[in-house]
Amino acid sequence: METTAMPEYERGLTFEKVWAMFQETDRKFQETDRKFKETDRKFKETDRKFQETDRKFQETERLIKENAERQKETDEQMKETSRKIGFLDNRFGELAQHLVAPNIMDKFNTLGLNLTRSSLNVKIKEPKNPDVIAEVDILLENGDIAVAVEIKATPDNKCVEKHLERMEKLRHYALRHDNKRKYYGAIAGAILSEKIRQLILQQGFYLIEQTGDTVKITLPEGFKPREW
């Protein structure tokens, strides 16, 4: 009977050695499984954080869109408010001849200006040039003096700045045409804050204010109109 020889690597194996090998293999398997579970846990944690970040990003994006919508609504409201203010100013300008124009020259003449002519909506242009240099709501004149009156429902800083620019343009226009008259400025308003009232006067403009169904020229003590 032929017998098969035991392989060299199996010689000397004992139950204890084989058991130890199984235990080591099992330990390594469990360690691998533990690492796999740890990796899986970290992956799930990363995925959770990613989802949380994505949720926050979507929430931020939603808030940005909501803010954009609110800003759009605010812009529309501001445009509407600006339109209404502009409409009010235009309407007041249209009513100027009914409220300011009829007796404003007489009121200036009581101050000793001796004005002789009043014109509405005057456009200052160079001869043969269609470009408008300046527009004046009411221009009061005589041979020596001219008063440019700007009319606004609610005068503000911008109104004052623009009238200063207008007066400079009128002065330069007059010099180019050898017109040596004195130019004065005036601003008429229906609603004025105390700050704007003081600014108008500080810039040397006559201040024309509504009083009842007419207007008055406000002249604080010591006021001296600016000459252009």
C-alpha positions, 0 to 999 in steps of 0.5 A: 500500500502506497502512502502519501508523505506529509508536506514539509510545511505541515510537519511539526504543526500542532493543534495549538499552533493551528488554533493560534493561526486561526485566532490571528487570522480572526483578529486581523479580520476583525481589525479589518472589519473595524477599520472598514466600519470606521471608514464607513462611519467617517464616510457617512459623517462626511456625507452628513456634513456635505448634506448639511453644508448643501442644506445651508447653501440652499438656505443661503441661496433662498435668503439671497433670492428673498433679499433680492426680491425685497430689494426689487420691491424696495426699488420699485417703491422708491421709484414710485415715491420718486415719480410721485415727488416728481409729479408733485414738483411738476404740478407745483411748477404748472401752478406757479403762474397761479400762485407765485407769478401774479404778484411776486414782482410787486413783492420784490418791488416793495424791497426797492428793486423796481422790476418791470417785466416778468416772464415764465419758463424762460429758456436761455440760448445762444443765437442760432444754437438750439441747445438750452444753456439754462431754464428759469421758471420765472425771470424778473427783470429791468435794465439793471437787475434780473432775478431768476426764480426756481420753483419746487414743491419741496426744495432740497440740497440738490435743488439749491446746488442746481440753482447755484449752477444755473446762476453761474451759467446766467452770469457767464451768458450775460458777460458774453453778451456784454450784459452788465446787469446784476443777477439775483437768485430766488427759490420758492417752495411749498414745503421746506425743512428748517435745514433747507430754509437756512441753506437757501438763505446762506447761499444768498438766495431770496426765500419765497414761501407759501402763506395761505393762498399767496406767497411771501419773501422771507428776509431774516435780519441782516440778510444780504442777497448774493449778486452774480 
